[in-house]
Amino acid sequence: MIKMLVFDIDGVISDGRRYTDGGELELKTIQLKDLDAIGMLADSGYKLGCISGEDTEFSRQFARMKTISFVKLGCKDKKAELQKLAKDCRLQLAEICYIGDGKYDIPALQSAGLAVCPNDAIEEVKEICDIVLRKRGGEGCIAECCSILLNNKETQKKAIDLSKHDLSGMKEIIKEHQNIIQAILDDKEYLFHVEQSIRIVADSYRKDGKLFIYGNSLAQYLAAELMKCFWLGRKAWSPEILMNSVPMMKAFADSHGCDCAFAQEIEARVRAGDVLLGITTGEIEKGICEGFRRAKKIGAETILMADRISRYLDIFNYIDCMINIPSRNQLRTEEIHMLTGHLICEGVKYRFTK
């Protein structure tokens, strides 16, 4: 979060031109809205400073402004001054916004948390800046930057207020997740079935079997994770996703109905020695139950990741390994399914790397 604005003078708050009478008199122009913006930023709690390569009567006026707490004039090593300023103000460089337009500003811009330049800055400066303003130097750069900072601060304030409002709800979700984690840590049956699943998958791979996965979007993710386990000096293995072809499923359903599509795909693709892994957080439909029955009849081994075991009594007779998640909340169940999937992937990988 930006807490301080530091700016160059010539080419930023002025247009970089010098108007003289041919003698000692030097005139420059300042946009009054830039001076107003400096006051607005100070009133909003921002610290302000300026670092300039010039040391003239014009630039010295900024040292007399009460709203600007740090002024360094006649300085060419602006990065070093910016670092010193951050230390003196007990700020991180990431909390400082710096506005510059020329070559001597580049190191300071690269160090600042937010680098800003006028629209007519040199190209080398524009290339490294986070924000290139619409205004040219001397045309209201400070005012434009002020609007950006204050609008962003208001957005951050709203986000903080919202997070405070929602914090109790988030804590409850985290506690609920922690409770389920503790429950499975204490559940010897869960740990046993995860270990059993690892053995089933690894043994199938050794015997050139295939892994078929059925379920929600986690199915594709786990297939990719398992495929990654078998790339270092080992034969490739690509788990397959069932019910994944929309045109094929639609064509089959149009002719024979949805209930038997899954079972027919099992019968067509699964062979003895293969593994069928199902992932669900909902009710088991009749067709899915029939698919697992056929997989067992063929000679495949079956694994089911579910939530409440009592909901799946019809399918229980066709499951070799039931991984039960003690949760009635679908989102929390899916979180633990993800963790369980990672445990299986890492367990399988370990068996082939130890």
C-alpha positions as CSV (number, residue, x, y, z in Angstrom):
1,M,0.0,0.0,0.0
2,I,1.4,3.4,-1.0
3,K,2.0,5.7,1.9
4,M,4.3,8.4,0.4
5,L,4.5,10.4,-2.8
6,V,7.9,11.7,-3.9
7,F,8.3,13.8,-7.1
8,D,10.9,15.5,-9.3
9,I,10.3,19.2,-9.8
10,D,11.4,20.1,-13.3
11,G,9.4,18.3,-16.0
12,V,6.9,17.1,-13.4
13,I,5.4,19.9,-11.4
14,S,6.7,22.3,-14.0
15,D,6.9,21.9,-17.7
16,G,10.7,21.8,-17.7
17,R,11.0,25.2,-19.5
18,R,12.8,28.2,-18.2
19,Y,11.6,31.7,-18.9
20,T,14.3,34.4,-18.4
21,D,14.9,38.1,-19.1
22,G,18.4,37.3,-20.3
23,G,19.7,38.1,-16.9
24,E,19.2,36.6,-13.5
25,L,15.4,36.5,-13.5
26,E,14.0,33.0,-14.0
27,L,10.3,32.3,-14.3
28,K,8.4,28.9,-14.3
29,T,4.8,28.0,-14.1
30,I,2.9,25.8,-11.7
31,Q,-0.6,24.4,-12.0
32,L,-2.6,25.5,-8.9
33,K,-4.4,22.2,-9.0
34,D,-1.0,20.5,-8.4
35,L,-0.6,22.6,-5.2
36,D,-4.2,21.7,-4.2
37,A,-3.4,18.0,-4.8
38,I,-0.4,18.2,-2.5
39,G,-2.6,19.5,0.2
40,M,-5.2,16.9,-0.4
41,L,-2.7,14.1,-0.2
42,A,-1.3,15.5,3.1
43,D,-4.8,15.7,4.5
44,S,-5.4,12.1,3.5
45,G,-2.4,10.9,5.5
46,Y,0.2,10.6,2.8
47,K,3.8,11.7,3.4
48,L,5.2,14.0,0.6
49,G,8.7,14.7,-0.6
50,C,10.6,16.0,-3.6
51,I,14.0,15.2,-5.0
52,S,15.3,17.5,-7.7
53,G,18.5,17.9,-9.6
54,E,18.1,21.6,-9.6
55,D,18.8,24.0,-6.7
56,T,17.2,27.3,-7.7
57,E,15.0,29.8,-6.0
58,F,12.0,28.3,-7.8
59,S,12.8,24.8,-6.3
60,R,13.6,26.1,-2.9
61,Q,10.0,27.2,-2.4
62,F,9.0,23.6,-2.0
63,A,11.3,23.4,1.1
64,R,9.2,26.1,2.7
65,M,5.9,24.2,2.2
66,K,4.7,22.7,5.4
67,T,2.9,19.8,3.6
68,I,6.2,18.5,2.1
69,S,8.2,16.8,4.8
70,F,11.3,16.0,2.7
71,V,13.1,18.1,0.1
72,K,16.5,17.3,-1.5
73,L,17.8,19.8,-4.1
74,G,20.8,19.6,-6.5
75,C,20.8,15.8,-6.3
76,K,21.9,13.5,-9.1
77,D,21.9,10.2,-7.2
78,K,18.1,10.1,-6.6
79,K,18.0,6.4,-5.8
80,A,20.3,6.8,-2.8
81,E,18.3,9.7,-1.6
82,L,15.1,7.7,-2.0
83,Q,16.6,4.9,0.0
84,K,17.7,7.3,2.8
85,L,14.2,8.9,2.8
86,A,12.5,5.5,3.2
87,K,14.8,4.7,6.1
88,D,14.2,8.0,7.8
89,C,10.4,7.7,7.4
90,R,10.4,4.1,8.5
91,L,8.9,3.0,5.2
92,Q,9.6,0.3,2.7
93,L,10.5,1.4,-0.8
94,A,7.4,-0.6,-1.9
95,E,5.3,1.9,0.0
96,I,6.6,4.9,-2.0
97,C,5.3,6.3,-5.3
98,Y,7.9,8.2,-7.3
99,I,7.2,10.5,-10.2
100,G,10.0,11.4,-12.6
101,D,10.6,12.2,-16.2
102,G,14.3,12.1,-17.0
103,K,17.4,9.9,-17.1
104,Y,18.4,10.8,-13.5
105,D,15.0,9.5,-12.3
106,I,15.4,6.0,-13.7
107,P,17.2,4.4,-10.8
108,A,14.7,5.9,-8.3
109,L,11.8,4.8,-10.4
110,Q,13.1,1.3,-10.6
111,S,13.4,1.2,-6.8
112,A,10.0,2.6,-5.9
113,G,6.9,0.6,-5.3
114,L,5.0,2.6,-7.8
115,A,6.8,4.3,-10.7
116,V,4.9,7.1,-12.5
117,C,5.9,9.5,-15.2
118,P,4.3,12.4,-17.2
119,N,3.1,11.7,-20.7
120,D,6.1,13.6,-22.2
121,A,8.8,11.8,-20.2
122,I,11.7,10.4,-22.2
123,E,11.1,6.9,-23.7
124,E,13.5,5.2,-21.4
125,V,11.5,6.3,-18.4
126,K,8.1,5.4,-20.0
127,E,9.4,1.8,-20.6
128,I,10.0,1.2,-16.9
129,C,7.0,3.0,-15.3
130,D,4.0,1.3,-13.9
131,I,1.8,4.3,-14.9
132,V,2.3,6.8,-17.7
133,L,0.0,9.7,-16.9
134,R,-2.3,11.4,-19.5
135,K,-0.9,14.8,-18.5
136,R,2.3,16.3,-19.6
137,G,4.8,17.8,-17.2
138,G,3.5,21.1,-15.8
139,E,-0.1,20.3,-16.9
140,G,-1.3,18.8,-13.6
141,C,0.7,15.6,-13.1
142,I,0.5,15.7,-9.4
143,A,-3.3,16.2,-9.5
144,E,-3.7,13.2,-11.8
145,C,-1.5,11.0,-9.6
146,C,-3.4,12.3,-6.6
147,S,-6.7,11.1,-8.1
148,I,-5.2,7.6,-8.8
149,L,-3.8,7.3,-5.2
150,L,-6.9,8.5,-3.5
151,N,-9.3,6.4,-5.6
152,N,-7.1,3.3,-4.9
153,K,-7.0,4.1,-1.2
154,E,-10.8,4.3,-1.1
155,T,-11.0,1.0,-2.9
156,Q,-8.6,-0.6,-0.4
157,K,-10.6,0.9,2.5
158,K,-13.8,-0.7,1.1
159,A,-12.0,-4.0,0.7
160,I,-10.7,-3.8,4.3
161,D,-14.2,-2.9,5.6
162,L,-15.7,-5.8,3.6
163,S,-13.0,-8.2,4.8
164,K,-13.8,-7.2,8.4
165,H,-17.5,-7.8,7.8
166,D,-16.8,-11.2,6.2
167,L,-13.9,-12.3,8.5
168,S,-16.1,-14.2,11.0
169,G,-17.7,-16.1,8.2
170,M,-14.3,-17.0,6.7
171,K,-13.0,-18.1,10.1
172,E,-16.0,-20.5,10.4
173,I,-15.2,-22.0,7.0
174,I,-11.6,-22.5,8.0
175,K,-12.5,-24.0,11.3
176,E,-14.9,-26.4,9.6
177,H,-12.1,-27.4,7.2
178,Q,-9.8,-27.9,10.1
179,N,-12.3,-30.1,11.9
180,I,-12.6,-32.4,8.9
181,I,-8.8,-32.6,8.6
182,Q,-8.6,-33.6,12.3
183,A,-11.3,-36.1,11.8
184,I,-9.5,-37.9,9.0
185,L,-6.2,-37.7,10.8
186,D,-7.9,-39.7,13.6
187,D,-9.8,-42.0,11.3
188,K,-7.7,-45.2,10.9
189,E,-10.2,-46.5,8.3
190,Y,-9.7,-43.5,6.1
191,L,-5.9,-43.7,6.3
192,F,-6.0,-47.5,5.6
193,H,-8.2,-47.0,2.5
194,V,-6.0,-44.3,1.1
195,E,-3.0,-46.6,1.5
196,Q,-5.0,-49.4,-0.1
197,S,-5.8,-47.1,-3.0
198,I,-2.2,-46.3,-3.5
199,R,-1.3,-50.0,-3.6
200,I,-4.2,-50.8,-6.1
201,V,-3.1,-48.1,-8.5
202,A,0.6,-48.9,-8.3
203,D,0.0,-52.6,-8.8
204,S,-2.1,-52.0,-11.8
205,Y,0.6,-49.8,-13.3
206,R,3.2,-52.5,-12.8
207,K,1.0,-55.0,-14.6
208,D,0.3,-52.7,-17.6
209,G,-3.3,-52.0,-16.4
210,K,-5.1,-48.8,-17.0
211,L,-6.7,-46.3,-14.6
212,F,-10.2,-45.0,-15.5
213,I,-11.5,-42.0,-13.5
214,Y,-15.1,-40.9,-13.3
215,G,-16.4,-37.9,-11.5
216,N,-16.4,-34.1,-11.4
217,S,-13.7,-31.7,-12.6
218,L,-11.3,-33.2,-10.1
219,A,-11.1,-36.3,-12.3
220,Q,-9.2,-34.5,-15.1
221,Y,-6.9,-32.8,-12.6
222,L,-6.0,-36.1,-10.9
223,A,-5.4,-37.7,-14.3
224,A,-2.9,-35.0,-15.1
225,E,-1.2,-35.3,-11.7
226,L,-0.9,-39.1,-12.0
227,M,0.5,-38.8,-15.5
228,K,3.2,-36.5,-14.2
229,C,4.3,-39.2,-11.7
230,F,5.5,-41.4,-14.6
231,W,7.8,-39.3,-16.7
232,L,11.2,-39.7,-15.1
233,G,12.9,-42.7,-16.6
234,R,9.7,-44.8,-16.5
235,K,7.2,-45.8,-19.1
236,A,4.4,-43.3,-19.7
237,W,1.0,-43.9,-18.1
238,S,-2.0,-41.8,-19.0
239,P,-5.2,-42.3,-16.9
240,E,-8.4,-42.1,-18.9
241,I,-11.5,-40.0,-18.1
242,L,-14.9,-41.7,-18.4
243,M,-18.1,-40.0,-19.7
244,N,-15.8,-37.3,-21.1
245,S,-17.0,-37.2,-24.7
246,V,-20.1,-35.1,-25.0
247,P,-21.0,-36.0,-28.6
248,M,-20.6,-39.8,-27.9
249,M,-22.6,-39.6,-24.7
250,K,-25.3,-37.6,-26.4
251,A,-25.5,-40.0,-29.3
252,F,-25.8,-42.9,-26.9
253,A,-28.3,-41.3,-24.7
254,D,-30.5,-40.3,-27.6
255,S,-30.7,-44.0,-28.6
256,H,-30.6,-45.9,-25.3
257,G,-31.1,-43.3,-22.5
258,C,-28.6,-41.9,-20.0
259,D,-28.9,-44.6,-17.4
260,C,-26.9,-47.3,-19.3
261,A,-24.3,-45.0,-21.0
262,F,-21.8,-45.3,-18.2
263,A,-22.2,-49.0,-17.9
264,Q,-21.8,-49.5,-21.6
265,E,-18.6,-47.4,-21.7
266,I,-17.2,-49.5,-18.8
267,E,-17.9,-52.7,-20.7
268,A,-16.3,-51.4,-23.9
269,R,-13.1,-50.0,-22.4
270,V,-12.3,-51.6,-19.0
271,R,-10.4,-54.9,-18.8
272,A,-9.3,-57.2,-16.0
273,G,-6.5,-55.7,-14.0
274,D,-7.6,-52.1,-14.7
275,V,-8.7,-49.7,-11.9
276,L,-11.9,-47.7,-11.8
277,L,-11.8,-44.6,-9.6
278,G,-15.0,-42.8,-8.9
279,I,-15.3,-39.3,-7.3
280,T,-18.7,-38.1,-6.1
281,T,-20.4,-35.8,-3.6
282,G,-23.9,-36.5,-4.7
283,E,-26.4,-39.4,-4.9
284,I,-25.3,-42.5,-6.9
285,E,-27.5,-43.0,-9.9
286,K,-28.7,-46.4,-11.0
287,G,-26.5,-46.3,-14.1
288,I,-23.3,-45.5,-12.1
289,C,-24.0,-48.4,-9.8
290,E,-24.4,-50.7,-12.8
291,G,-21.2,-49.5,-14.2
292,F,-19.2,-50.4,-11.1
293,R,-21.0,-53.7,-11.0
294,R,-19.8,-54.5,-14.5
295,A,-16.3,-53.3,-13.7
296,K,-16.1,-55.8,-10.9
297,K,-17.5,-58.6,-13.1
298,I,-14.9,-57.9,-15.7
299,G,-12.1,-58.2,-13.1
300,A,-11.2,-54.5,-12.5
301,E,-10.5,-53.2,-9.0
302,T,-12.7,-50.3,-7.9
303,I,-12.2,-47.2,-5.7
304,L,-14.8,-44.7,-4.7
305,M,-14.1,-41.3,-3.0
306,A,-17.4,-40.2,-1.5
307,D,-18.8,-38.3,1.5
308,R,-21.3,-40.1,3.8
309,I,-21.0,-43.8,3.3
310,S,-24.6,-44.6,4.2
311,R,-25.8,-42.9,1.0
312,Y,-24.0,-45.5,-1.2
313,L,-25.2,-48.8,0.2
314,D,-26.4,-50.0,-3.2
315,I,-23.0,-49.6,-4.7
316,F,-21.0,-50.9,-1.6
317,N,-20.9,-54.5,-2.8
318,Y,-19.0,-53.5,-6.0
319,I,-16.3,-51.3,-4.3
320,D,-12.9,-52.7,-3.3
321,C,-11.9,-49.5,-1.5
322,M,-14.3,-46.9,-0.1
323,I,-12.7,-43.6,0.9
324,N,-15.3,-41.9,3.1
325,I,-15.1,-38.1,3.9
326,P,-16.9,-37.2,7.2
327,S,-18.6,-34.1,5.8
328,R,-22.1,-33.1,4.8
329,N,-20.9,-29.9,3.1
330,Q,-20.2,-30.4,-0.6
331,L,-17.5,-27.7,-0.8
332,R,-15.6,-29.1,2.3
333,T,-15.9,-32.6,0.8
334,E,-14.4,-31.5,-2.5
335,E,-11.5,-29.8,-0.6
336,I,-10.7,-33.1,1.1
337,H,-11.1,-35.0,-2.1
338,M,-8.4,-32.8,-3.6
339,L,-6.2,-33.6,-0.6
340,T,-6.9,-37.3,-0.9
341,G,-6.1,-37.2,-4.6
342,H,-2.7,-35.6,-3.8
343,L,-2.0,-38.3,-1.2
344,I,-2.7,-41.0,-3.8
345,C,-0.5,-39.3,-6.4
346,E,2.4,-38.8,-4.0
347,G,2.0,-42.3,-2.6
348,V,2.1,-43.9,-6.0
349,K,5.1,-41.7,-7.0
350,Y,7.0,-42.7,-3.8
351,R,6.5,-46.4,-4.5
352,F,8.4,-46.0,-7.8
353,T,11.2,-43.6,-6.6
354,K,12.1,-45.1,-3.2
